[in-house]
Amino acid sequence: MQPIQMVDLKQQYAKIKSEVDLAVQEVINSTAFIAGKAVQDFAAGLGKYLDVKHVIPCANGTDALQIALMALDLQPGDEVITPSFTFIATTEVIALLRLTPVFVEVDPKTFCIDPVAIEKAITPKTKAIIPVHLYGHAANMEAIMEIANRHNIPVIEDNAQAIGGDIQLSNGTVKKTGTLGTIGTTSFFPSKNLGCFGDGGAIFTNDDALAVALKMIANHGGAKRYYHDRVGCNSRLDTIQAAVLNVKLPHLDEYIAARRSAADFYDKAFAGNPKITVPYRASYSNHVFHQYTLLLEGVDRDGLNQFLAGEGIPSMIYYPVPAHRQKMFATFGGANFELKTTDWLTERVISLPMHTELSNEQLQFITSKVLEFINKQ
Ligand SMILES: *Cc1c(COP(=O)(O)O)cnc(C)c1O
């Protein structure tokens, strides 16, 4: 049996090595390391895959969120509603821009921002909402957009963990995650569902005016070289990363299918165990399993993490401290937020190995060891 990893990028690379190596070598031969043809090709290819009008590649998923917020022309002190139960990047950019994070609860089933909590948190100062499609499960975008549209508040979808996911609206229309909000953002960090060989990110929108602003902000605030209309930053997807992504994008659906089939294996093995809640799959979307995250009741979660490590099985707590309890947010009143569901989930979640190369033998071993520990409790 191959050693078990949280994410196995080596085996995935081995399957596409000749294609990737050739694409990277082509970039090196061209020496067009910045803004080379592969970057435009990738933006066009991803736009087509997502069925979104504009894709603006950038340096990473955190920049994508920052640029998205900058394009909304907010003022210091404006409020941005966000979950606390997320990776720090989502909330960090709010503070970086001197905006005020307003942390709200997640739905305990989907782990994603609760639309009812959003509506309750809206004030005249609310100027943006950032839902996160956590672990690869889509937030309830239809409900969120209904609230946001009613209050005329833009929505930035943090799609770093769910690229390729579908959301079905009640009228039957199916859309890709990241394309329902005002702006969508993603990350191509190597371990993400569509990962490059370094850092990378992208921003999507169907709004022409916003697309112009986003592009300018990512390029030192200018559309024309050496002319700078607004304060921006330097955030580019480099050509080598785009070349890797051009090879991997056509495999994304098959990567998602591989993740789902691993998730199905886990689900079946854990079915009916009263101490384990397997990932929820809402009827409005299809989970793309960036993570496979269990919710444990009456189990020494950290003990399980240690026990598995001893058996050569990695497992992770995403995330051990919710954003509102991070020291970073002490001066933003983080600790004043009472988020019982978030705290409750933080103490009970555990993510098991999830990637495109898990064998049945590995899955069998992982599930038997998880059950061995849990059944002893
Ligand atoms: C990975 C991630 C980001 C940030 O992406 P980077 O490319 O690492 O900057 C933002 N939000 C979420 C939810 C993420 O998982």
The ligand as a Gaussian input file, in Angstrom:
#p B3LYP/6-31G(d) Opt

LIG

0 1
 C       -6.949000      28.600000       0.283000
 C       -8.013000      29.543000       0.657000
 C       -7.886000      30.931000       0.462000
 C       -6.597000      31.601000       0.076000
 O       -5.946000      31.137000      -1.017000
 P       -4.368000      31.361000      -1.198000
 O       -4.155000      31.055000      -2.631000
 O       -3.674000      30.435000      -0.267000
 O       -4.073000      32.792000      -0.881000
 C       -8.976000      31.731000       0.738000
 N      -10.123000      31.227000       1.208000
 C      -10.284000      29.914000       1.439000
 C      -11.594000      29.422000       1.932000
 C       -9.234000      29.036000       1.186000
 O       -9.406000      27.733000       1.424000

